[in-house]
Amino acid sequence: MHKFFIHNAFFRLGAPLVFGILVYLLIILINNTVEQLGEIFNNQELYVCIGLSYIAFESMRLVIVAAHKKIYQERSIQTTIAYHIILTLLVSLTLVGISISAYFRWVIGFSIGSSELNLFLIIYGACGLLYNILFFSQVFLFRENKLKIEEERSLRKNLESEFSSFKNDVNPLLLYESLESLILAIHKNIDLADELIDNLAGIYRYSIINRNKELIGLSEELNVVNYLITILNFKYHNQIKLEMTLQDDNIHLIPGSLVVSIDHIVRNTLISPDAPLTLRCYLEDDYLVMTHISNDRLVIPPDTIRSFERLQRSYSFFSEKPFVQVKANRENYIKFPLVKVASEQPIDLTV
């Protein structure tokens, strides 16, 4: 209730004062001309009109306060408006009528005429309608703003859920294929098997350590990318290369962005000695761009598509620029919107 303008101290003090002056001038001008205004102006009558305005305004405000919970929680908005207008007008006009009648009887010395009383009631009735219109306009404004805020919260909650799902996602295909490569390496070369174990452990250690971080530096992301490419090259016989010469310590990515993207590319691209996969990364127009020659498989695994889509939605949480994947001729381009932060340390959700 304290948010509504009718409860503001400046409005409660200033509005009745201004309205009382206007009411008095209006009453004088109904039966007189502007030239006669200075002759018949009476300070006492002005104070009476101001007092009546305070009575009308405060009575309507108290009705709103008293009837707020009962009316607003039990009835529809249309019924609420009707009851609200009836109650405020009934209470305010009754008090105004009693007050002006008492003034005429006990101060002036005679009863107020019906025409004069009706004039006061009409003017203060119009005031009550205007008061209600202003009040309900703010009520509807608050309702609209509340709906917008709830929509934004719902959208943010969904984005956070997608973001959390992406970060905590464990790629089972990568794990199984790495274990299969490890089995083959054990029979072939123990040292190579140890290297695969170290790289696989590095990937999942990176995932566990950074699962509560929103952003990670590019250099840290590249370290885990090297682990991934080493593991993948055991299966593809060193046919995968990453060319990245850019250096910018202020570039931050969602943890696992490049890992998911490279895994998505590898699983959807035909790779052979005659058609190796070369990934090139560079900066362009506030994007980190990863590009390669497109050589798509006939069947695309649905799991990689879902992981890639979650990555796209997660980036909308941090940047107004979209996460983009486009194809031009035989080139496939994946564009990560640059996220730059003032601090070098990634933001931690657990803090």
DOKOLBA-897752 format. One record per residue (C-alpha): x, y negated, z negated. Coordinates in steps of 0.25 Angstrom, whole numbers, padded with zeros to 4 digits, always signed. Each point is the difference from the previous one (the first is absolute). Layout:
REM residues N
XYZ ...
END
This chain:
REM residues 351
+0000+0000+0000 +0011-0010-0003 +0004+0000+0015 -0012-0007+0004 +0000-0015+0002 -0012-0002-0009 +0008+0004-0012 +0012-0010+0004 +0001-0011-0011 +0002-0011+0011 -0013+0004+0007 -0008+0001-0013 +0004-0014-0004 +0001-0007+0014 -0011+0006+0008 -0012-0004-0009 +0006-0014-0002 +0000-0002+0015 -0013+0006+0003 -0007-0007-0011 +0005-0014+0006 -0005+0005+0014 -0014+0004-0006 -0002-0013-0007 +0004-0008+0013 -0010+0009+0008 -0011-0002-0010 +0002-0015+0001 +0000+0000+0015 -0012+0008+0002 -0009-0012-0005 +0009-0011+0002 +0010-0006+0010 +0015-0001+0000 -0001-0015-0003 -0008+0002-0013 +0010+0010-0005 +0008-0010-0008 -0012-0006-0006 -0007+0013-0005 +0013+0008-0004 -0001+0005-0014 +0012+0006-0007 -0009+0008-0010 -0008+0006+0011 +0013+0004+0007 +0005+0007-0012 -0013+0008-0001 +0002+0005+0014 +0014+0004-0003 -0005+0007-0013 -0010+0007+0008 +0010+0005+0010 +0009+0005-0011 -0012+0008-0005 -0004+0005+0013 +0014+0005+0004 +0003+0006-0014 -0013+0007-0001 +0002+0006+0014 +0014+0004-0004 -0004+0007-0013 -0011+0007+0008 +0011+0006+0009 +0008+0004-0012 -0012+0007-0007 -0006+0007+0012 +0013+0004+0007 +0002+0014-0005 -0015+0004-0001 -0004-0006+0014 +0013+0003+0008 +0002+0014-0005 -0015+0005+0001 -0005-0006+0013 +0003-0002+0015 +0006-0013+0004 -0013-0005+0007 -0008+0002-0013 +0012-0006-0008 -0001-0013+0008 -0015-0001-0002 +0000+0003-0015 +0012-0009-0001 -0006-0012+0007 -0013+0002-0008 +0006+0001-0013 +0010-0012+0002 -0011-0009+0005 -0010+0004-0010 +0010-0003-0012 +0006-0012+0006 -0013-0007+0004 -0007+0003-0013 +0011-0006-0008 +0001-0012+0009 -0015-0002+0000 +0000+0001-0016 +0012-0009-0001 -0006-0011+0009 -0014+0001-0006 +0007-0002-0014 +0008-0012+0005 -0013-0007+0005 -0008+0004-0012 +0010-0003-0011 +0009-0011+0006 -0009-0008+0010 -0012+0002-0008 -0010+0006+0010 -0002+0014+0007 +0006+0002+0014 -0009+0000+0012 -0002+0012+0008 +0006-0006+0013 +0013-0005-0008 +0001+0014-0006 -0002+0007+0013 +0011-0009+0006 +0010+0004-0010 -0004+0015+0001 +0001-0001+0015 +0014-0006+0000 +0005+0009-0011 -0006+0012+0007 +0007-0003+0013 +0013-0002-0009 -0003+0014-0005 -0001+0006+0014 +0013-0006+0004 +0007+0005-0013 -0005+0014+0004 +0005-0001+0014 +0013-0005-0004 +0001+0011-0011 -0004+0012+0009 +0009-0005+0012 +0011+0002-0010 -0005+0014-0004 -0001+0004+0014 +0014-0005+0003 +0005+0008-0012 -0007+0012+0005 +0006-0001+0013 +0014-0003-0005 -0001+0012-0009 -0004+0009+0011 +0012-0005+0008 +0009+0003-0012 -0005+0014-0002 +0002+0002+0015 +0014-0005-0001 +0003+0009-0013 -0006+0012+0007 +0009-0002+0012 +0012-0002-0009 -0003+0012-0007 -0001+0008+0012 +0013-0006+0005 +0006+0004-0013 -0005+0014+0001 +0005+0001+0014 +0013-0006-0004 +0002+0009-0012 -0004+0012+0008 +0010-0003+0011 +0012-0002-0011 -0003+0013-0008 -0003+0008+0013 +0010+0012+0000 +0002+0005+0015 -0002+0015-0001 +0004+0002+0015 +0013-0006-0003 +0003+0008-0012 -0004+0013+0006 +0009-0003+0013 +0011-0004-0009 +0000+0012-0008 -0001+0008+0013 +0013-0007+0005 +0006+0003-0014 -0003+0015+0001 +0007+0000+0014 +0012-0009-0005 +0002+0010-0012 +0003+0011+0010 +0009-0008+0009 +0007-0011-0008 +0000-0001-0016 +0006-0014+0001 -0011-0004+0010 -0011+0006-0009 +0006-0009-0012 -0001-0012+0009 -0014+0003+0004 -0004+0002-0015 +0007-0014-0004 -0008-0007+0012 -0013+0006-0004 +0002-0003-0014 +0003-0014+0004 -0013-0002+0007 -0009+0005-0011 +0009-0007-0011 -0002-0013+0008 -0015+0003+0000 -0001+0003-0015 +0008-0012-0004 -0007-0010+0009 -0014+0005-0001 -0004-0012-0010 +0007-0010+0009 -0008-0008+0010 +0012-0005+0008 +0014+0005+0002 +0012-0006+0007 +0003+0004+0014 +0014+0005-0004 -0006+0010-0010 -0010+0004+0011 +0011+0003+0010 +0007+0009-0010 -0012+0010-0001 -0001-0001+0015 +0014+0005+0002 -0004+0012-0009 -0012+0003+0009 +0007-0001+0013 +0011+0009-0005 -0010+0011-0004 -0008-0002+0013 +0013+0001+0008 +0003+0014-0005 -0013+0004+0007 +0002-0008+0012 +0015+0002+0002 +0004-0015-0002 -0009-0005+0011 -0006-0011-0009 +0007-0013-0002 -0003-0013-0007 +0006-0013+0005 -0002-0012-0010 +0010-0011-0001 -0008-0011-0007 +0003-0004-0014 -0009-0008-0008 -0001+0002-0015 -0013-0007-0001 -0008+0009+0008 -0009+0009-0008 -0008+0012+0004 -0010+0009-0006 +0007+0012-0006 +0001+0011+0010 -0005-0009+0012 +0012+0004+0009 +0000+0015-0005 -0015+0002+0004 +0002-0008+0013 +0012+0009+0004 -0007+0013-0004 -0012-0005+0008 +0008-0002+0012 +0008+0013-0001 -0012+0008-0001 -0007-0006+0012 +0012-0001+0009 +0006+0011+0009 +0015+0001-0004 +0011+0007+0008 +0014-0001+0004 -0005-0005+0013 -0010-0010-0007 +0006-0004-0013 -0007-0010-0009 +0007-0013-0003 -0007-0010-0009 +0004-0014+0001 -0003-0011-0011 +0001-0015+0001 -0007-0013-0005 -0010-0007+0009 -0010-0011-0003 -0001+0003-0015 -0001+0015+0003 +0010+0012-0003 -0002+0007+0014 +0003+0015+0002 +0000+0005+0014 +0003+0013+0008 -0003+0006+0013 -0014+0007-0001 +0000+0014+0004 -0013+0005-0007 -0004+0014-0004 -0012+0006+0006 -0006+0003-0014 +0002-0011-0011 -0001+0005-0015 -0012-0006-0007 +0008-0001-0013 +0010-0010+0006 -0011-0008+0006 -0006-0002-0014 +0013-0003-0007 +0003-0011+0011 -0014-0006-0001 +0002-0001-0016 +0013-0007+0003 -0008-0010+0009 -0010-0003-0010 +0010-0001-0011 +0007-0012+0007 -0013-0008+0001 +0002+0000-0016 +0012-0009+0002 +0000-0007+0013 -0011-0008+0008 +0008+0005+0013 -0004+0014+0004 +0008+0012+0000 +0001+0003+0015 +0003+0012+0009 -0001-0002+0015 +0005+0007+0013 +0006-0008+0012 +0004+0009+0012 +0008+0011-0007 +0004-0008-0012 -0007+0002-0013 +0001-0012-0010 -0003+0001-0015 +0000-0014-0006 +0001-0002-0016 -0005-0014-0004 +0012-0006-0008 -0003-0001-0015 +0010-0010-0006 +0000-0003-0015 +0008-0010-0009 +0006+0010-0009 +0009+0011+0005 -0006+0010-0010 -0012+0008+0005 -0013-0003-0007 -0004+0011-0010 -0014+0004-0003 +0003+0005-0014 +0005-0013-0005 
END
